[in-house]
Each structure stands twice: as C-alpha cells, then as structure tokens.
Amino acid sequence: MNEAADERRADQGNTGGRGEQVAQGERGGERRGTLSVVPTPIGNPRDITLRALDVLRTAGLVAAEDTRRARRLLDAHEINVRVVSCYDHNEQARTKELLAALNAGTDVALISDAGTPLVNDPGYLVVGAALADGLRVDPLPGASAALSALVGSGLPANRFLYVGFLPRKSAARRTALTELASLSATLIFFEAPHRVVEMLADVREVLGDRSAALVRNLTKSHEEWLRGPLSQVHAELAARAEVKGEITVVVEGVRRGESTNGVGAGGLDPDRVIELLLGAGLDTRTVRSLAGQLTGLARNEVYDRVSVLRPR
C-alpha cells in the first residue's frame, strides 16, 4: 500500500497468446516485448502464483518499487533477472527506459512491494505509456488487500468502491467522506495505523454508525479482524496503547432511503420521527406509513425500527 502514490494519482504473466494481438505485439514485422503487471504477496509468501513465477522467470527485465524487496522475492524462487527501480519519484523518467526495452523486444515485468501494481502503488505512468505506444500489456491476477478485505468483511460485494487512503487532515478527510456519503456501494479504505482511530471517528461522524470490518496484517500469521458497527470497531482500537500493521477498512454503503448519519432522505431522524408518532398514541400501522412518507426509508427498514422502538 503506497499512500503517496494514491494521493498523486488523485491529482492527475503468462506470456502466451501474443499472436492474438499482432498489432500490439509487433511493429514493422519485428516482435516487441510484453509488459506484464505482476501481483506479489501482501504478507504470506506462498500467495505468489505459478503464472507470476513463470512470467518473472522469462522476463528480460523486472521493474520494481523496491529493488531490495524484489531481489529477496526473486532469490527465494531462484530467479536471476535484471532488476531496476520504478517508484513514485523516478517513474516518469524510468518509463522512457522501459518503453525502449519493450520496443527492442524485451519482456518487462512490473511489480510493487506487495499486492497488485497501480493499486496504491506505482505503475500507472508505465502502463499508460505502453498502451499509448501500442504495446501489449498483460495484467496477471493475484494478491489484493482490497479484494481480500472485501470478501472477508461480510458486507455486500456486488457493488463496491475502492477509495484508498483518505486525506491526512480531519477537515479534508470529512469533506472527502461527505462526497461518498450517498453511495450505496460498499466502501474500501486503506489507512496508516497511527491515524486509523481518528479516521474511524470521522467516518462514523460523517457516514453514521454503519456496519464495518477492519483487517490488520492481512494474510500474515497475526492477521486480525474486527467486525461490527463503526462505533464498536473504533472503541476497540481506541482502547489500545498502540496500533500497528497495515490496515484495510471496509464500510457498508448507505441503505436504501437513508443518507448520512442515519438521517432519512427527507432530512429527518427516522428514530426520532417514529418515537414522536408512537408517543402520539398512533397505532403501529399508521406509524409505519407516516414514518416511511416523512423519512423516505424503505418499508422493511421502517418496519424493523418501529418494532424495536415501540413500547412493550
């Protein structure tokens, strides 16, 4: 997870089957290289795929976010290949060198420190330039902290938005969250351990006490999950003297008929509306009908809230 790369972008494999894209793989009858985007393990070294190893073994050049980490990975699998750095501060200059190698017929493998390149990591400029030059780009499937956290969260996965890192400052963070508040898609965030408690507080303040899941040190032996309302997840971490590790946070999208902070689409607090209607002595059927009209909540959600709030 590369926070700097994420902020910068906000402002701005198996090598088989090349014959199927002649226009991308050749120029003037001469074979050009393929740029393979290769995911690497995010914690557990056994999460490297067989196809990724095949591509790394046959590549003529590996472009890595950190050459030292890349060399450890390659040495562990007895792969001897030239490695060059490609990180945030040299990616633009390095792109020219990589394009030259590709046009000369060299297959290039692009890797990041962990996970899938470009997702909070360098590689965007390289891939964009390669495609603009008509080169073949081969994205391999593999490790992804965002997707692993999503499928383990217990939250809906049919529609989701990967957000990455929110702004560091609370005011800017809340502004960014406000723009996400009306989305029904499940939201996926990365956060630094020293800021996650403040981040969770802001998320709860802006989005309301939605269901959430937080995973720390994903795929490692000391992987930890916290699931429940945002208030519960926040309280658990706030009680700790220190939080360590790489963190992914998954948050439920807005429910139908509800906007932020648990306030209905009509701008009214549904629970307060229901309490007032019940307090007026109206029968539950009438309360449900009026509450739905006033707040815009879905019928099933109104039913559930009335069932909880009505006097026993």
C-alpha positions in Angstrom: 0.0 0.0 0.0 1.6 3.2 -1.1 -0.2 6.3 0.3 1.9 8.8 -1.7 1.1 7.1 -5.0 -2.6 7.2 -4.2 -2.6 10.9 -3.5 -0.5 11.7 -6.6 -2.9 9.8 -8.8 -5.9 11.6 -7.3 -4.3 14.7 -8.9 -3.6 13.7 -12.1 2.0 -13.1 -16.7 1.9 -15.9 -18.7 3.3 -14.6 -22.0 1.3 -17.0 -24.1 -1.3 -15.8 -26.7 0.7 -12.9 -28.1 -0.1 -13.9 -31.6 -3.7 -12.9 -30.9 -2.8 -9.2 -30.7 -0.4 -8.7 -33.6 -1.0 -5.0 -33.7 0.1 -4.6 -30.1 3.0 -7.1 -30.2 4.7 -6.2 -33.4 5.8 -3.2 -35.3 7.2 -3.4 -38.9 7.3 -7.2 -38.6 9.6 -7.0 -35.5 8.4 -8.6 -32.3 8.1 -6.1 -29.4 8.2 -7.0 -25.7 5.2 -7.5 -23.4 4.7 -5.5 -20.2 3.4 -7.9 -17.6 1.8 -6.4 -14.4 2.6 -9.0 -11.8 1.0 -9.1 -8.3 3.2 -10.2 -5.4 2.3 -11.5 -1.9 0.9 -9.0 0.6 2.0 -10.9 3.6 2.1 -14.7 3.1 5.0 -15.5 0.7 3.0 -18.6 -0.5 0.5 -16.4 -2.2 2.7 -15.9 -5.3 1.0 -17.6 -8.2 2.6 -20.2 -10.6 1.9 -17.9 -13.5 3.6 -15.0 -11.8 6.7 -17.1 -11.3 6.6 -18.2 -14.9 6.5 -14.5 -16.1 9.3 -13.5 -13.7 11.5 -16.3 -14.9 11.1 -15.5 -18.6 11.2 -11.7 -18.3 14.3 -9.9 -19.5 13.8 -7.1 -17.1 11.9 -6.5 -13.8 10.8 -3.0 -12.8 10.3 -3.0 -9.0 9.1 -0.4 -6.5 11.9 -1.5 -4.2 14.8 -3.4 -5.7 15.9 -4.9 -2.4 12.5 -6.4 -1.7 12.2 -7.6 -5.2 15.6 -9.3 -5.0 14.6 -11.2 -1.9 11.4 -12.4 -3.7 13.4 -13.4 -6.8 16.2 -15.1 -4.8 13.6 -17.1 -2.8 12.5 -18.7 -6.1 16.0 -18.8 -7.7 15.1 -16.3 -10.4 18.1 -14.5 -11.9 17.0 -11.4 -13.8 18.0 -7.8 -14.1 16.0 -5.5 -11.7 15.6 -1.8 -11.9 13.7 0.6 -9.6 10.4 2.1 -10.6 8.8 4.1 -7.7 6.9 7.3 -7.3 9.8 9.7 -7.7 11.5 8.2 -10.7 8.6 6.6 -12.6 8.3 9.3 -15.2 12.0 9.1 -16.1 12.1 5.3 -15.8 9.1 4.9 -18.2 11.2 6.0 -21.1 13.8 3.4 -20.4 11.2 0.7 -20.0 9.5 1.6 -23.3 12.8 1.5 -25.1 13.4 -2.0 -23.7 9.9 -3.1 -24.7 10.3 -1.7 -28.2 13.6 -3.6 -28.5 11.8 -6.9 -27.8 12.5 -7.3 -24.1 9.7 -8.6 -21.9 9.3 -6.5 -18.8 7.6 -7.5 -15.5 6.3 -4.7 -13.3 6.0 -5.4 -9.6 5.3 -3.4 -6.5 6.3 -4.0 -2.9 3.2 -6.0 -2.2 -0.1 -6.7 -3.9 -1.2 -5.6 -7.3 0.8 -2.7 -9.0 -1.1 0.5 -9.6 -3.5 -0.1 -6.7 -1.9 2.5 -4.3 1.4 1.7 -5.9 3.5 2.9 -8.9 2.9 1.7 -12.4 0.2 4.0 -13.8 2.5 6.0 -16.0 4.3 2.9 -17.3 1.1 1.1 -18.2 -0.4 4.2 -19.8 2.6 4.9 -21.9 2.9 1.3 -23.0 -0.7 1.3 -24.1 -0.3 4.6 -25.9 2.6 3.1 -27.8 0.6 0.1 -28.9 2.5 -2.3 -26.7 0.9 -5.4 -25.2 0.0 -5.1 -21.5 -0.7 -8.4 -19.7 -2.3 -7.9 -16.2 -2.0 -11.0 -14.1 -4.5 -11.9 -11.3 -3.2 -12.2 -7.8 -3.0 -10.8 -4.3 -5.1 -7.8 -3.5 -5.6 -6.4 0.0 -8.7 -4.5 -1.1 -10.5 -7.5 -2.6 -9.4 -9.9 0.2 -10.7 -7.5 2.8 -14.0 -7.1 0.9 -14.8 -10.8 0.6 -13.9 -11.4 4.3 -15.9 -8.4 5.6 -19.3 -9.9 5.5 -20.6 -6.8 3.7 -22.2 -6.7 0.3 -19.7 -7.3 -2.5 -21.9 -6.9 -5.6 -21.2 -3.2 -5.7 -18.1 -1.6 -4.1 -15.8 1.4 -4.4 -12.1 1.2 -3.7 -11.2 4.6 -2.1 -7.7 4.0 -0.9 -6.2 6.5 1.6 -8.3 9.4 2.7 -6.7 12.8 3.3 -4.4 13.1 6.4 -6.2 16.1 7.9 -9.5 15.7 9.6 -11.2 18.6 7.8 -10.2 17.4 4.3 -11.0 13.8 5.3 -14.5 14.8 6.3 -15.0 16.7 3.1 -14.0 13.6 1.1 -16.3 11.4 3.1 -19.2 13.7 2.5 -18.8 13.1 -1.2 -19.1 9.4 -0.5 -22.0 9.5 1.9 -24.8 9.0 -0.5 -23.2 5.9 -2.3 -24.9 2.6 -1.8 -21.7 0.7 -2.8 -19.5 -0.8 -0.1 -16.5 1.4 0.6 -12.9 0.1 0.9 -10.2 2.2 2.6 -6.5 1.9 3.4 -5.2 3.7 6.5 -2.0 4.1 8.4 -2.0 2.6 11.9 -1.2 5.9 13.6 -4.2 7.6 12.0 -6.8 4.8 11.9 -8.5 5.8 15.2 -9.1 9.4 14.1 -10.1 8.2 10.7 -12.7 5.8 12.1 -14.1 8.6 14.2 -14.5 10.8 11.2 -16.1 8.0 9.1 -18.6 7.4 11.8 -19.3 11.1 12.3 -19.9 11.7 8.5 -21.4 8.4 7.4 -23.2 7.3 10.6 -22.7 4.2 12.7 -22.7 1.8 9.7 -21.5 -1.8 9.7 -17.8 -2.1 9.1 -14.9 -4.5 9.1 -11.3 -3.8 9.8 -8.5 -6.2 9.0 -4.9 -5.8 10.2 -1.9 -7.6 8.8 -3.9 -9.4 6.1 -2.6 -12.9 5.2 0.1 -12.8 7.9 0.2 -15.3 10.8 -1.1 -12.5 13.2 -3.9 -11.4 10.9 -6.7 -9.7 13.0 -10.3 -8.9 12.1 -12.7 -6.5 13.8 -16.3 -6.6 12.6 -19.4 -4.7 13.8 -20.8 -1.1 13.9 -18.2 1.6 13.4 -18.6 2.7 17.0 -17.6 -0.8 18.2 -14.6 -1.1 15.8 -13.5 2.5 16.8 -13.8 1.8 20.5 -11.8 -1.4 20.3 -8.8 0.3 18.6 -9.1 3.5 20.7 -8.6 1.4 23.9 -5.2 0.1 22.7 -2.0 1.8 23.6 -0.7 1.4 20.1 -2.0 0.1 16.7 0.5 -1.5 14.3 0.4 -3.1 10.9 -1.2 -2.5 7.5 -4.9 -1.8 7.8 -7.8 -2.1 5.4 -11.2 -0.8 6.4 -14.5 -1.9 4.7 -17.6 0.2 5.4 -21.2 -0.5 4.5 -22.8 1.7 1.8 -25.8 3.8 2.5 -29.0 1.8 2.8 -31.9 2.5 0.5 -33.9 5.5 1.6 -31.2 6.7 4.0 -28.5 9.2 3.5 -25.8 10.1 6.1 -25.6 9.9 9.8 -28.8 7.7 9.9 -30.8 10.7 8.7 -33.6 9.8 6.3 -33.8 11.1 2.7 -36.3 13.6 3.9 -33.7 15.1 6.2 -35.4 13.8 9.4 -34.0 11.4 12.0 -36.1 8.3 11.5 -35.9 7.1 15.1 -37.0 10.5 16.4 -39.9 10.6 14.0 -41.0 7.1 15.0 -40.7 7.9 18.7 -42.9 11.0 18.3 -45.5 9.2 16.3 -45.7 6.4 18.8 -45.8 8.9 21.6 -48.8 10.5 20.0 -50.7 7.2 20.5 -50.9 6.2 16.9 -51.2 2.5 16.0 -48.1 0.9 14.6 -49.6 0.5 11.1 -50.2 4.2 10.9 -46.8 5.0 12.4 -45.1 2.8 9.7 -46.9 4.5 6.9 -46.3 8.1 8.2 -42.6 7.4 9.1 -42.0 6.0 5.6 -43.5 9.0 4.0 -41.7 11.5 6.2 -38.2 9.9 6.1 -38.1 8.2 2.8 -36.9 4.9 4.4 -37.7 1.6 2.8 -40.7 -0.2 4.1 -38.8 -3.1 5.6 -36.4 -0.7 7.4 -39.3 1.3 8.8 -40.9 -1.9 10.0 -37.7 -3.0 11.8 -37.3 0.3 13.5 -40.9 0.5 14.7 -40.6 -3.0 16.0 -37.6 -2.0 18.1 -38.9 1.4 19.3 -42.5 0.6 20.1 -43.3 0.2 23.9 -43.6 -3.3 25.1 
